[in-house]
Amino acid sequence: MAIAGPLFLILNIAFYLLFAHIILSWLISFQVLSLGQPFVAQLWQGLTRLFEPMFAPIRRILPDTRPLDLAPLVVFVIIISLRDFIVPSIFL
């Protein structure tokens, strides 16, 4: 339980931050938000820097679907499966 608690916390934080990243990317794509706004630009850059090390290897494996980036979806599914299925079966 000493390992499972912090691991669940990290996975939950990653889940919500990635969810925010996905929603923010949609809002920027549909021009609801603009990267010209300083807060939006800083938030976007911070989340992109945080998740880019996870997206880059997945983008090399996935086919190029230029207007639609599937790497966040794959990372999202991995985090959900780790959080809900794999970690509980190992530690609980």
Summary of the structure (lengths in Angstrom):
residues: 92
radius of gyration: 15.1
end to end distance: 7.7
largest distance: 46.7
contacts: 219
relative contact order: 0.16
helix: 77%
strand: 0%
